[in-house]
Amino acid sequence: MNIDITMVPQVLKERNQWVLWKLEQNDDGRNTKVPYNKNGFRAKTNDSSTWMTFEDARTAYIESPEEYSGLGFVFSKDDPFIGFDWDDVRNPITGEFYSDILDEILSLASYAEISQSGEGVHVIAIGKVPGPRRRNNGREMYDHDRFFVVTGNHISGTPLTINEAPEEAILEIYSKIDSSSTKDAEKLGPRLTDAEVIEKCENAANGKLFELLYSGNWLSVGKYPSQSEADLALCNLLAAQTRDSKQIDRIFSGSGLYRDKWDRDDYKNLTISKSLEDVKPVGTNPRDKYFEGSRFVVKLLVDEILEGEHFFTLSDTGELYHYDGGVYRLGGENLIKSIAQEKLGHQFRMNYIAEVLEYIKTEVSVDCSSINRESHIINLNNGLYQFYPDTQLLFSHHLNMH
């Protein structure tokens, strides 16, 4: 494969992060690009001792062009680079790009080149992958433990240098890899600064817990068996305010819980990913909606239930009725239990349900004498039939008519 070394950005050439590569068949019989070092041994994308300088890689390739297929650059957690990869997006004969891929490429405002196949594109920029997923929908995004084949086949109209990619552009492309990232961002509305996220955490109902964890004083909380559980707890509190994994990483790294273990990508990504899966955004988390600190506020849940459903309790018998299709029917207790349990989710406790039930019974209690007082009204399937000797009238059901 021909490599135009004159077009390869100098900032990459200066890095000791180069490998040779061969096209080999894997166990499934499919071709795959395998990295090698200059001594003929396989290189590892997570072991810098198996990498080499650009000049060493180039020299080894020139001396053994039949042995190796080309050169590759390895992304490392110790560098600021991010790589974007699109497959099958270009006609190698006409040079035409399919769909609106070129707009995505240009939006990153950094060095871009045609891939080894002639049908794909690589962009190398400065930035970080904003979430745990790396590939989907014909797109890939990496910032460590991966190498890109480098061709130097620069795409006209893109910069010749490695530049910082706009965060909005990274997020837009990432949303095509992980669509949930867009949904989460929409739930939370406008993006918050790190300081604003911290302020919201401090002012939340569990703000005291956040302050203890953020300061690193996790032992004084007295409920975490190890710091790993405390790490996840702090990420959970952050995930309730921001769905941006990169932002969670930044804020956590500035906290008192930060330690060397956090720099292990497997540990960090797993912890952040779990927090984003487990914690709902503010406003949907039952802990935020129905609790003040650790105290369950029954009225908050009752008010929400009574906004959508209507009940009354007979004061003498305690029977609870609910409004259903124009008629008040027995069975209100089961309905309330079901609704309350669903709304409380993982915060569900039997004593909370009992509190809700008792509160509603008291709130909607009516005297037995107020039921069926209008003897001149008959409840029919299609409405209420009102009759007097000289007047008959059919009108719609009304929930205030007991």
C-alpha positions in Angstrom: 0.0 0.0 0.0 1.3 3.4 -0.9 1.7 5.9 1.9 2.0 9.6 1.4 4.1 10.4 4.4 4.3 14.1 3.5 0.6 14.5 4.4 0.7 12.7 7.7 0.4 15.4 10.5 3.8 16.0 12.2 2.2 15.8 15.7 1.4 12.1 15.0 4.9 11.5 13.6 6.4 12.8 16.8 4.6 10.2 18.9 6.1 6.8 19.8 2.8 5.2 19.0 3.4 3.5 15.6 3.0 -0.1 14.5 3.2 -2.1 11.3 0.3 -4.2 10.2 -0.7 -7.2 8.2 -4.0 -8.3 6.7 -4.6 -11.8 8.1 -7.5 -14.2 8.4 -9.0 -14.7 11.8 -10.6 -17.9 13.2 -13.9 -17.0 11.4 -12.1 -16.8 8.0 -12.5 -13.1 7.8 -9.7 -10.7 7.0 -8.5 -8.5 9.9 -5.8 -6.0 10.4 -3.2 -7.3 12.9 -0.5 -4.9 14.4 3.2 -5.9 14.5 6.4 -4.4 15.8 9.6 -4.0 13.8 11.0 -7.3 15.2 8.2 -9.3 13.6 6.2 -10.0 16.8 2.6 -9.0 17.2 2.0 -5.6 18.8 -0.7 -4.9 21.4 -2.8 -1.8 21.4 -2.8 -1.7 25.2 1.0 -2.2 25.6 3.2 0.7 24.6 6.4 -1.4 24.8 5.3 -3.1 21.6 5.0 0.2 19.7 7.7 2.2 17.9 8.7 5.6 16.4 7.3 6.7 13.1 10.8 6.5 11.5 11.4 2.9 12.8 8.0 1.8 11.4 8.6 3.5 8.1 12.1 2.0 7.7 10.8 -1.5 8.6 8.1 -1.1 6.0 10.4 0.1 3.3 12.8 -2.8 3.9 10.1 -5.4 3.9 7.2 -4.2 1.8 6.2 -7.8 1.0 6.0 -8.7 4.7 3.8 -5.8 5.9 0.7 -4.1 4.6 1.4 -0.6 6.0 1.7 1.6 9.0 -0.7 2.2 11.8 -1.1 4.8 14.7 -2.2 3.6 18.1 -4.6 5.6 20.2 -3.6 5.8 23.9 -5.2 7.1 27.1 -2.0 9.1 27.5 -2.6 11.2 24.3 -5.4 13.7 23.6 -6.5 12.2 20.3 -9.8 10.7 19.2 -10.3 8.7 16.0 -13.4 8.5 13.8 -14.0 5.7 11.3 -16.7 5.4 8.6 -16.9 2.3 6.5 -18.3 2.0 3.0 -19.2 5.6 2.6 -17.2 6.5 -0.6 -17.2 5.3 -4.2 -13.5 4.4 -4.8 -13.8 5.0 -8.5 -15.7 8.3 -8.6 -14.5 9.6 -5.2 -18.1 10.5 -4.4 -19.2 10.3 -0.8 -22.5 8.7 0.0 -25.3 10.4 2.0 -24.4 13.3 4.2 -21.2 11.7 5.5 -19.0 14.5 4.2 -20.9 17.0 6.4 -20.0 14.9 9.5 -16.4 14.7 8.4 -16.2 18.5 7.9 -17.9 19.2 11.1 -15.0 17.8 13.1 -12.6 20.5 11.6 -9.5 18.2 11.7 -7.3 16.1 9.6 -9.2 13.5 7.5 -7.9 10.8 5.1 -9.2 8.1 2.8 -8.9 4.6 4.4 -6.8 1.8 3.0 -9.8 0.3 1.2 -10.6 3.5 -0.6 -14.2 3.2 0.6 -13.9 4.4 4.2 -12.7 7.6 6.0 -10.7 8.3 9.1 -10.6 11.5 11.0 -8.1 12.1 13.8 -8.8 15.0 16.1 -8.4 16.1 19.7 -11.2 15.0 22.0 -12.7 12.1 24.0 -15.4 9.6 23.3 -18.4 10.8 25.2 -19.8 7.4 26.2 -19.1 3.7 26.6 -20.2 2.5 23.1 -17.6 2.5 20.3 -19.3 1.3 17.1 -22.7 1.2 15.5 -24.5 2.3 12.2 -21.3 2.1 10.1 -19.4 4.5 12.5 -16.7 3.9 15.0 -15.1 6.2 17.6 -12.0 5.5 19.7 -9.6 7.3 22.0 -7.5 4.4 23.3 -6.6 0.7 22.8 -7.1 0.8 19.1 -5.0 1.6 16.0 -5.8 3.2 12.7 -4.2 2.3 9.4 -2.6 5.6 8.2 -2.5 6.3 4.5 -1.7 10.0 4.2 -4.4 10.1 1.5 -5.7 13.5 2.7 -9.3 14.5 1.9 -9.3 17.9 0.1 -11.1 20.6 2.0 -10.2 19.3 5.5 -7.4 20.7 7.6 -3.8 19.3 7.3 -3.4 19.5 11.1 -4.9 17.7 14.1 -7.3 20.1 15.7 -9.7 20.0 18.7 -13.1 18.8 17.4 -16.1 20.8 18.5 -17.9 19.0 21.3 -21.2 19.5 19.5 -19.9 17.7 16.5 -18.5 14.8 18.5 -21.9 14.4 20.4 -23.8 14.6 17.1 -21.8 11.7 15.6 -21.9 9.8 18.8 -25.7 10.0 18.9 -25.7 7.9 15.8 -23.6 5.3 17.5 -25.6 5.4 20.8 -29.1 6.9 20.2 -29.9 6.8 24.0 -27.3 9.6 24.4 -29.6 12.0 22.5 -32.7 10.9 24.4 -31.0 11.4 27.7 -29.8 14.9 26.6 -33.3 15.8 25.6 -34.7 14.8 29.0 -32.3 17.1 30.7 -32.7 20.1 28.4 -29.9 22.6 28.0 -26.3 21.4 28.8 -25.1 22.5 32.2 -21.6 23.5 33.1 -19.6 21.4 35.6 -20.1 24.1 38.3 -23.9 24.1 37.6 -24.1 20.3 37.9 -22.2 20.4 41.2 -24.5 23.2 42.5 -27.6 21.2 41.5 -26.2 18.1 43.3 -25.5 20.2 46.4 -29.0 21.6 46.4 -30.8 18.3 45.8 -32.7 16.5 48.5 -29.6 14.2 49.0 -27.2 17.2 48.9 -25.6 16.3 52.2 -24.7 12.9 50.9 -23.2 14.5 47.8 -21.1 16.8 49.8 -19.7 14.0 51.9 -18.8 11.9 48.9 -17.5 14.7 46.8 -15.2 15.7 49.6 -13.9 12.1 49.8 -15.4 11.6 53.2 -17.1 8.3 52.2 -16.3 6.4 55.4 -18.3 8.9 57.5 -21.5 8.0 55.5 -21.3 4.6 57.1 -23.0 2.5 54.5 -20.5 1.6 51.8 -18.4 -1.6 52.3 -15.6 -0.2 50.1 -14.7 2.9 48.2 -15.8 1.3 44.9 -19.4 1.4 46.2 -18.9 5.0 47.2 -17.5 5.8 43.7 -20.6 4.4 42.1 -22.8 6.3 44.6 -21.2 9.6 43.6 -21.6 8.8 39.9 -25.2 8.0 40.6 -25.7 11.5 42.1 -24.0 13.1 39.1 -26.0 11.0 36.6 -29.2 12.3 38.1 -28.1 15.8 36.9 -26.1 15.1 33.7 -26.1 12.3 31.2 -22.8 13.4 29.8 -20.3 10.6 30.7 -17.4 12.9 29.9 -18.7 15.5 32.3 -19.2 12.9 35.0 -15.6 11.8 34.5 -14.4 15.4 34.8 -16.3 16.2 38.0 -15.4 12.9 39.6 -11.7 13.4 38.8 -11.9 16.7 40.7 -13.5 15.1 43.8 -12.0 13.8 46.9 -12.8 10.2 45.8 -10.4 10.4 42.9 -7.5 7.9 43.1 -5.3 6.0 40.6 -7.8 3.3 40.1 -10.1 5.8 38.4 -7.6 6.1 35.6 -8.2 2.5 34.7 -10.5 2.8 31.8 -12.2 -0.5 32.4 -13.1 0.6 36.0 -14.1 4.1 35.1 -16.2 3.3 32.0 -18.0 0.5 33.8 -18.8 2.7 36.8 -20.1 5.6 34.7 -22.0 3.3 32.4 -23.7 1.6 35.3 -24.7 4.9 36.8 -26.2 6.1 33.6 -28.2 2.8 33.3 -29.4 2.7 36.9 -30.2 6.4 37.6 -33.0 8.3 35.9 -32.7 12.0 35.2 -33.9 14.5 37.8 -37.7 14.8 37.7 -38.3 11.1 36.8 -36.4 9.5 39.7 -38.8 8.7 42.5 -36.2 9.6 45.1 -36.2 13.2 43.8 -40.0 13.4 43.4 -41.4 11.9 46.6 -38.6 12.3 49.2 -37.0 15.1 51.1 -33.6 13.7 52.1 -34.4 10.2 53.3 -37.9 11.0 54.4 -40.9 9.8 52.3 -43.4 12.7 51.8 -46.6 10.9 51.2 -48.6 14.0 50.1 -46.3 14.5 47.1 -47.2 11.0 45.7 -50.9 11.4 46.7 -51.3 14.7 44.9 -49.8 13.1 41.7 -52.1 10.1 42.0 -55.2 12.2 42.5 -54.4 14.3 39.5 -55.1 11.3 37.3 -57.6 9.3 39.2 -60.7 10.0 41.3 -61.9 8.1 44.4 -64.2 8.4 47.4 -64.4 6.5 50.7 -67.6 5.8 52.5 -67.0 7.2 56.0 -69.1 4.5 57.8 -67.8 1.4 56.0 -64.4 2.5 54.8 -65.1 1.1 51.4 -63.0 2.8 48.7 -64.5 3.4 45.2 -62.7 4.6 42.1 -64.2 6.4 39.1 -64.2 4.2 35.9 -66.2 4.7 32.8 -68.9 6.9 34.3 -69.4 4.8 37.4 -67.8 4.7 40.8 -66.8 1.1 41.4 -65.4 -0.8 44.4 -61.7 -1.8 44.1 -60.1 1.5 44.7 -57.5 0.1 47.2 -56.0 -2.3 44.6 -55.8 0.5 42.0 -54.0 2.8 44.4 -51.6 0.1 45.5 -50.8 -0.7 41.9 -50.3 3.0 40.9 -48.2 3.8 43.9 -45.9 0.8 43.5 -45.3 1.7 39.8 -44.5 5.3 40.6 -42.2 4.4 43.5 -40.3 1.9 41.4 -37.2 0.7 43.3 -38.1 2.9 46.2 -41.2 0.8 46.8 -41.9 -0.2 50.5 -45.0 -1.7 51.9 -45.2 1.0 54.6 -45.1 3.7 52.0 -48.1 2.1 50.2 -50.0 1.9 53.5 -49.3 5.6 54.1 -50.6 6.5 50.6 -53.7 4.4 51.0 -54.6 5.8 54.4 -53.9 9.4 53.3 -56.2 9.1 50.2 -59.0 7.4 52.2 -59.0 10.3 54.6 -58.7 12.9 51.8 -61.7 11.6 49.8 -64.0 10.5 52.6 -67.7 11.3 52.1 -70.8 10.7 54.2 -73.0 7.8 53.2 -76.0 10.1 53.0 -74.4 12.0 50.1 -74.5 8.9 47.8 -77.3 8.4 45.4 -79.3 11.4 46.7 -80.6 12.2 43.2 -83.4 9.6 42.9 -84.5 11.2 39.7 -81.2 10.4 37.9 -80.4 7.0 36.4 -76.8 6.1 35.4 -76.8 4.5 31.9 -73.9 3.3 29.7 -74.2 6.4 27.5 -74.7 9.0 30.2 -76.9 10.1 33.0 -80.7 10.1 32.4 -82.6 12.7 34.4 -86.3 12.4 34.5 -89.2 14.5 36.0 -92.9 14.2 35.2 -92.6 16.9 32.6 -88.9 16.8 31.6 -86.5 14.1 30.5 -82.8 14.8 29.8 -79.7 12.8 29.0 -76.4 14.3 29.8 -72.8 13.2 30.0 -71.3 11.3 33.0 -69.8 13.5 35.6 -67.2 12.3 38.2 -68.7 14.5 40.9 -72.1 12.7 40.6 -72.0 9.9 43.3 
